Amino acid sequence: MYATILAGGIGTRLWPRSRQEQPKQFTDITGSGGTMIQDTALRLQGVVASDHLYVVTGAAFASLAREQLPHVPSEQILVEPSGRNTAPAIGLACIHLQRSDPQAVLAVLPADHVILDGEGFRQALLQANRLAEQGYMVTLGIEPTFAHTGYGYIKRSGPLAAGGEASMPCYTVERFLEKPTSAIAESFLAEGGYYWNGGIFVSRVDRWLGELQRQTPAIYANLMTIAAALDTPEADAVLDTQWATMPSISIDYAVMEHASQVAVVPLHAGWNDVGSWDALETILEQDERGNSIAKGDVLLLDSSGNIVYSDKRLVALVNVSDLVVVDTGDTLLIGDKRNMQRVKDVVEQLRLQGRTELL
């Protein structure tokens, strides 16, 4: 089994810790001691060998990826000239891998997710691998814990038998659904059989490329031109030229929603995409008053329900509740934890003011 880690995003809602020069996937957001991309690679140990691991990232982050994942062969840190969403990024990994093993199973993993139960995740990934070997395109469906309106959903259909001694439940996919309204999300949970779409996919390389050829021929044509130039002196120039005209589209829209023979393996392993600071509350231990300390020296007096991250300085809170406090040395963010989606508005205001040194 092979894997590619997608590591090209910016993560503006985790500003000021996530910056343009070092976005959240290359940062220790949760206080685990490893960056998010390092934790993602670590979760794969025992399932994916280090020389079977690829990373797709932007040119600005390639050196960070090599530095933080020294066990990954440098030639398998693949650089996309510009962000074109996940379908071209996955295709780029596929054309590199197809040269050595066109029927290899390739798992696709975002670099910036938290999964608390590593063993549960590995077992689900192995189940997905068994299905992929049979020709299925597989997604790991996140068991929903509440009626979230910020995720797409997957509806399962009938059960499948994947085989294997440690076989887990798995199902055919009836359909993928867009981000729902609150009422529709509530109905999904009441009905059952629905999962959050966390963007974790597993399939054989030949199936990835076959579906791209069938459904998005423009992407496939660009990829084939890039593939023909690999290992030639023109490789970089061809990549730049073809990437400039590459359609920008997610793998969900480009492939998964209309692919044949799609399966879902339910995942209940403490998954969280850490899309904003308030998400830390669900993955960190809390003290007796519900405070969550991600990192730093923190003194709390009669304070409750706060989330604190500090890189350098002591943070003292007195008689306050339900705040997010993030201190990175040059920047201090304080906000109501129920409104952390508005951090992206702070980033936009700084951009409009030309204060790029803080972005």
C-alpha positions as CSV (number, residue, x, y, z in Angstrom):
1,M,0.0,0.0,0.0
2,Y,1.1,3.5,-0.9
3,A,-0.1,6.9,0.4
4,T,0.1,10.5,-0.6
5,I,-0.3,13.3,1.9
6,L,-1.9,16.4,0.5
7,A,-0.1,19.4,2.2
8,G,-0.8,22.4,0.1
9,G,-3.4,24.4,2.1
10,I,-3.0,27.6,4.1
11,G,-5.3,27.2,7.1
12,T,-6.3,30.9,7.6
13,R,-8.8,30.1,10.4
14,L,-5.9,29.0,12.6
15,W,-4.1,32.3,12.3
16,P,-1.9,33.6,14.0
17,R,-0.2,30.2,14.5
18,S,-0.9,29.2,10.9
19,R,0.9,31.6,8.6
20,Q,1.7,31.9,4.9
21,E,5.3,30.8,5.5
22,Q,4.3,27.9,7.8
23,P,0.7,26.9,7.6
24,K,-1.1,24.7,10.1
25,Q,0.0,21.3,8.6
26,F,3.7,22.2,9.3
27,T,2.9,23.4,12.8
28,D,2.2,21.8,16.2
29,I,-1.3,23.1,16.7
30,T,-2.4,20.6,19.4
31,G,0.7,20.5,21.6
32,S,1.4,16.9,20.6
33,G,5.1,17.5,20.1
34,G,4.9,16.8,16.4
35,T,3.6,18.9,13.5
36,M,0.3,17.9,11.9
37,I,2.0,16.4,8.8
38,Q,4.5,14.5,11.1
39,D,1.6,13.1,13.0
40,T,-0.2,12.1,9.8
41,A,2.9,10.2,8.6
42,L,3.4,8.6,12.0
43,R,-0.1,7.2,11.9
44,L,0.8,5.3,8.8
45,Q,3.6,3.4,10.3
46,G,3.1,-0.4,10.1
47,V,0.7,0.1,7.1
48,V,2.7,2.2,4.6
49,A,6.5,2.0,4.4
50,S,8.4,5.3,4.3
51,D,9.6,4.7,0.7
52,H,5.9,4.2,-0.3
53,L,4.9,7.6,1.0
54,Y,4.4,10.6,-1.3
55,V,3.7,14.2,-0.4
56,V,2.1,16.8,-2.7
57,T,2.7,20.4,-1.6
58,G,3.4,23.9,-3.0
59,A,6.8,25.2,-3.9
60,A,6.8,27.5,-0.9
61,F,6.4,24.5,1.5
62,A,8.6,21.8,-0.2
63,S,11.6,22.6,2.0
64,L,9.5,22.4,5.1
65,A,8.1,19.0,4.0
66,R,11.6,17.6,3.4
67,E,12.8,19.0,6.7
68,Q,9.9,17.6,8.7
69,L,9.7,14.2,6.9
70,P,13.4,13.3,6.4
71,H,12.5,9.6,6.0
72,V,10.5,10.3,2.9
73,P,12.6,10.1,-0.3
74,S,13.2,13.6,-1.6
75,E,12.0,12.7,-5.1
76,Q,8.7,11.7,-3.6
77,I,8.1,15.2,-2.3
78,L,6.1,16.4,-5.3
79,V,5.7,20.1,-5.9
80,E,2.7,21.5,-7.7
81,P,3.5,24.9,-9.3
82,S,0.2,26.4,-7.9
83,G,-2.8,25.2,-6.1
84,R,-5.3,23.4,-8.3
85,N,-7.4,21.6,-5.7
86,T,-7.2,17.9,-4.9
87,A,-8.0,16.2,-8.2
88,P,-4.8,17.4,-10.0
89,A,-2.7,16.9,-6.9
90,I,-3.8,13.2,-6.6
91,G,-3.3,12.8,-10.3
92,L,0.2,14.1,-10.0
93,A,1.0,11.4,-7.4
94,C,-0.6,8.8,-9.6
95,I,1.5,9.5,-12.7
96,H,4.7,9.1,-10.6
97,L,3.5,5.9,-9.0
98,Q,2.2,4.3,-12.1
99,R,5.7,4.0,-13.6
100,S,6.6,1.4,-11.0
101,D,3.3,-0.1,-10.1
102,P,0.1,0.9,-12.0
103,Q,-2.1,-1.4,-9.9
104,A,-0.7,-0.2,-6.6
105,V,-3.3,0.9,-4.0
106,L,-2.9,4.6,-3.2
107,A,-4.4,6.2,-0.1
108,V,-5.0,9.9,-0.1
109,L,-4.7,11.7,3.2
110,P,-5.0,15.4,4.1
111,A,-2.0,16.6,6.1
112,D,-3.9,18.6,8.7
113,H,-6.3,16.3,10.4
114,V,-6.2,15.0,14.0
115,I,-7.1,11.3,14.6
116,L,-6.9,10.3,18.3
117,D,-7.2,6.5,17.8
118,G,-4.3,5.7,15.5
119,E,-4.9,1.9,15.7
120,G,-8.5,2.3,14.8
121,F,-7.5,4.4,11.8
122,R,-5.0,1.9,10.6
123,Q,-7.5,-0.9,10.8
124,A,-10.0,1.1,8.8
125,L,-7.2,1.9,6.3
126,L,-6.4,-1.8,5.9
127,Q,-10.0,-2.6,5.3
128,A,-10.1,0.1,2.6
129,N,-7.0,-1.5,1.1
130,R,-8.7,-4.9,0.9
131,L,-11.6,-3.3,-1.0
132,A,-9.3,-1.3,-3.2
133,E,-7.5,-4.4,-4.2
134,Q,-10.8,-5.7,-5.5
135,G,-11.3,-2.7,-7.7
136,Y,-13.4,-0.4,-5.4
137,M,-12.8,3.3,-4.9
138,V,-13.1,3.6,-1.1
139,T,-13.7,6.5,1.2
140,L,-13.4,6.5,5.0
141,G,-16.6,7.9,6.3
142,I,-16.4,9.7,9.6
143,E,-19.0,8.6,12.1
144,P,-20.9,11.9,12.8
145,T,-21.2,13.1,16.4
146,F,-23.6,16.0,15.7
147,A,-25.5,17.6,12.8
148,H,-22.5,19.5,11.3
149,T,-23.4,21.8,8.4
150,G,-19.8,22.5,7.4
151,Y,-19.0,19.0,5.9
152,G,-20.3,17.1,3.0
153,Y,-22.0,13.8,3.8
154,I,-21.8,10.2,2.4
155,K,-24.9,8.0,2.4
156,R,-24.2,4.3,2.6
157,S,-26.2,1.5,0.9
158,G,-25.9,-2.2,1.3
159,P,-23.1,-4.1,3.3
160,L,-20.0,-5.5,1.6
161,A,-17.8,-8.5,2.5
162,A,-14.1,-7.4,2.1
163,G,-12.6,-10.6,3.5
164,G,-9.6,-10.8,5.7
165,E,-9.2,-11.9,9.3
166,A,-9.7,-8.5,10.8
167,S,-12.5,-7.5,8.4
168,M,-14.5,-4.5,9.5
169,P,-18.0,-3.3,8.4
170,C,-18.1,-1.7,5.0
171,Y,-20.8,-0.6,2.6
172,T,-21.4,0.5,-0.9
173,V,-22.0,4.2,-1.3
174,E,-25.4,5.3,-2.4
175,R,-24.4,8.9,-3.0
176,F,-22.3,11.9,-1.9
177,L,-24.2,14.9,-0.6
178,E,-23.4,18.6,-0.4
179,K,-23.0,20.5,2.8
180,P,-26.6,20.5,4.3
181,T,-28.7,22.9,6.1
182,S,-29.1,22.4,9.8
183,A,-32.5,20.8,9.4
184,I,-31.2,18.4,6.7
185,A,-28.2,17.5,8.8
186,E,-30.5,16.7,11.7
187,S,-32.5,14.4,9.5
188,F,-29.3,12.6,8.4
189,L,-28.5,11.8,12.0
190,A,-32.0,10.7,12.8
191,E,-32.2,8.4,9.8
192,G,-28.7,6.9,10.3
193,G,-26.4,5.5,7.6
194,Y,-24.7,8.9,6.9
195,Y,-21.1,9.8,7.4
196,W,-19.1,13.0,7.2
197,N,-16.8,13.2,4.2
198,G,-13.4,13.7,5.6
199,G,-11.5,13.6,2.3
200,I,-9.7,10.3,2.9
201,F,-9.8,8.1,-0.1
202,V,-8.2,4.8,-1.2
203,S,-8.1,3.2,-4.6
204,R,-5.8,1.6,-7.1
205,V,-3.7,3.9,-9.3
206,D,-5.2,2.5,-12.5
207,R,-8.7,3.3,-11.2
208,W,-7.8,6.8,-10.1
209,L,-6.4,7.6,-13.6
210,G,-9.2,5.7,-15.4
211,E,-11.9,7.7,-13.7
212,L,-10.0,11.0,-14.3
213,Q,-9.8,10.0,-18.0
214,R,-13.5,9.2,-18.1
215,Q,-14.9,12.1,-16.1
216,T,-12.3,14.9,-16.5
217,P,-10.4,14.3,-19.7
218,A,-8.8,17.8,-19.6
219,I,-7.1,16.9,-16.3
220,Y,-6.1,13.5,-17.7
221,A,-4.6,15.0,-20.9
222,N,-2.5,17.4,-18.9
223,L,-1.3,14.6,-16.6
224,M,-0.3,12.4,-19.5
225,T,1.7,15.2,-21.0
226,I,3.5,15.7,-17.7
227,A,4.0,12.0,-17.3
228,A,5.6,11.7,-20.8
229,A,8.2,14.3,-19.8
230,L,9.2,12.8,-16.4
231,D,12.9,12.0,-16.1
232,T,13.7,14.2,-19.0
233,P,15.5,17.6,-19.0
234,E,12.1,19.2,-19.9
235,A,10.2,17.8,-16.9
236,D,10.0,21.0,-14.9
237,A,9.2,23.2,-17.9
238,V,6.4,20.8,-19.0
239,L,5.0,20.6,-15.5
240,D,4.8,24.4,-15.3
241,T,3.2,24.8,-18.7
242,Q,0.6,22.1,-18.2
243,W,-0.2,23.1,-14.7
244,A,-1.0,26.6,-15.8
245,T,-3.9,25.3,-17.8
246,M,-4.9,22.6,-15.3
247,P,-8.5,22.8,-14.2
248,S,-9.0,23.4,-10.5
249,I,-11.4,20.9,-9.0
250,S,-11.7,18.7,-6.0
251,I,-11.5,14.9,-6.3
252,D,-15.0,14.7,-4.9
253,Y,-16.5,16.6,-7.8
254,A,-14.0,15.3,-10.4
255,V,-14.2,11.6,-9.6
256,M,-15.9,10.3,-6.4
257,E,-19.5,11.6,-6.9
258,H,-20.0,9.8,-10.2
259,A,-17.5,7.0,-10.0
260,S,-18.6,3.4,-10.3
261,Q,-18.0,0.7,-7.6
262,V,-17.6,3.1,-4.6
263,A,-17.4,1.8,-1.0
264,V,-17.3,3.4,2.4
265,V,-15.5,2.1,5.5
266,P,-16.9,3.8,8.7
267,L,-14.2,5.5,10.8
268,H,-14.8,6.2,14.5
269,A,-11.3,7.1,15.6
270,G,-11.5,10.6,17.1
271,W,-11.2,12.4,13.8
272,N,-11.2,16.2,13.7
273,D,-10.2,18.4,10.8
274,V,-9.2,21.2,13.2
275,G,-10.8,23.8,11.0
276,S,-10.7,26.5,13.7
277,W,-9.4,27.2,17.2
278,D,-12.6,26.1,18.9
279,A,-12.2,22.6,17.5
280,L,-9.4,22.0,20.0
281,E,-11.9,21.8,22.7
282,T,-13.1,18.4,21.3
283,I,-9.6,16.8,21.1
284,L,-7.7,18.2,24.2
285,E,-8.0,17.2,27.8
286,Q,-9.9,19.7,29.9
287,D,-9.4,20.7,33.5
288,E,-12.2,20.6,36.1
289,R,-13.6,23.9,34.8
290,G,-13.5,22.9,31.1
291,N,-10.4,24.8,30.1
292,S,-8.3,23.4,27.3
293,I,-4.6,24.2,27.2
294,A,-3.0,23.4,23.8
295,K,0.4,24.7,24.6
296,G,2.3,27.0,26.9
297,D,2.6,28.4,30.5
298,V,-1.0,29.2,31.6
299,L,-2.3,30.4,34.9
300,L,-6.1,30.3,35.4
301,L,-8.0,32.0,38.2
302,D,-11.8,31.4,38.4
303,S,-11.9,31.0,34.6
304,S,-13.8,28.3,32.7
305,G,-14.4,27.0,29.2
306,N,-11.3,28.7,27.7
307,I,-8.9,27.5,25.0
308,V,-5.3,28.7,25.3
309,Y,-2.3,28.4,23.1
310,S,0.9,30.3,23.9
311,D,4.3,29.9,22.2
312,K,6.5,31.9,24.6
313,R,4.9,33.9,27.3
314,L,2.9,33.2,30.4
315,V,-0.9,33.7,29.8
316,A,-2.9,34.5,32.9
317,L,-6.7,34.5,32.8
318,V,-8.8,36.0,35.6
319,N,-12.6,35.5,35.9
320,V,-13.2,35.0,32.2
321,S,-15.1,32.3,30.3
322,D,-15.4,30.8,26.8
323,L,-12.5,32.7,25.3
324,V,-9.9,31.6,22.8
325,V,-6.4,33.1,23.6
326,V,-3.6,32.5,21.1
327,D,-0.2,34.2,21.7
328,T,2.5,33.7,19.1
329,G,4.9,36.3,20.4
330,D,4.3,38.9,17.6
331,T,0.6,38.6,17.6
332,L,-2.2,38.1,20.2
333,L,-5.6,36.8,19.3
334,I,-8.5,36.9,21.8
335,G,-12.0,36.0,20.9
336,D,-15.3,34.4,21.8
337,K,-14.9,30.7,21.1
338,R,-18.3,30.6,19.5
339,N,-17.2,33.0,16.8
340,M,-13.8,31.6,15.8
341,Q,-14.9,31.3,12.2
342,R,-14.4,35.1,12.0
343,V,-10.6,34.7,12.3
344,K,-10.6,34.5,8.5
345,D,-12.1,38.1,8.6
346,V,-9.1,39.3,10.7
347,V,-6.8,37.8,8.1
348,E,-8.7,39.5,5.3
349,Q,-8.5,42.9,7.1
350,L,-4.7,42.5,7.6
351,R,-4.4,41.7,3.9
352,L,-6.4,44.8,2.9
353,Q,-4.2,46.9,5.2
354,G,-1.1,45.6,3.5
355,R,0.2,44.1,6.8
356,T,1.6,41.0,5.0
357,E,4.3,40.5,7.6
358,L,1.6,39.3,10.0
359,L,0.0,36.9,7.5
